[in-house]
């Protein structure tokens, strides 16, 4: 059997949220790692080609790595895309249910009988509605904390007139910018009284809360029960094409090693880590600390802990139950622990 020739390029994609993959890219570590191999490192976030950008959701490009929200990765796997999980990132973030002060909604119990806003994306029918899945999950968790369920509230679809998920590369600054704010439509619906409460997350959600002067009904992202944290961005799978892992395990291990190096570097350089996150996400450092906490630099590891695997399984089951994916599969079977194990053995041998 002949060995497959090295790929000309490795692709990577991440969401506009803190990820160790994104920080590794920001620090230039992948280019540094593979320069001698003659392998080009390409980012979907630097492409304006719609066909290439689609791989962020569909994982369709060969030799590509993805670390971001779970919905697209799980959806692509359920559709039959041949990927493997080689690590999982768990970074707690701002996740809240908000309502206007005049609504009288103060606690999760007050959501009974109220209008809860669910965004409806304008994305094409053969894709997955990430915003709707994320909001539904958050609102259902809030209801569950009060002993309520789906039938105890009124659900209102909020149509999106903009594609907030699509981003463009601004040629003057080389910074990726969204075409619209994530919560433009649901925030307007809340302000107009069309809905009584909505789900928001990360810095964009915190900005929305402050802009509206809204009341935080439930803090999910930093709730003492970790079950309340589980949603699209917590936990997040690191995936790679199965073919790449099969034919080039050494390249996968080296790419993963640089991602894991971010954790050690960030713990040793907390201020610089926050600065790099701010630059990577195009948010201010103060907002990063507000939305992710003062210890965000200690949350940039990737592992395959039971907590992370259980969280990913629970979220996959939610997507199946509510029709966001049509085919079930095993999270444990999706995971390939070999690259992380190889890295651990390598570290042990070097320390010996």
Protein Blocks (a to p, Z undefined) as FASTA:
>chain_A
ZZddddfbdcddddddddfklmmmmnommmmmmmmnopacddfklccbfklmmmmmnoma
ghiacdddfklmmmmmmnopacddfbdcdddddddddddfklopabfklmgopacddddd
fbdfklccfklmmmmmmmmmmmmmnopafklpccdddddfbdfkbccddfklopacdfbd
fklmmmmmmmnopambdcdedjklmmmmmmnopacfbafklgfblklmgcfklccddddd
fklmmmmmmlmmmmmmmmmmmmmmmmmmmmlmmmmmmmmnopafklmmmmnojklmmmmc
ccddfklmmmmmmmmmmmmmnopafbdcdfklmpcfklmmmmmmmmmmmmZZ
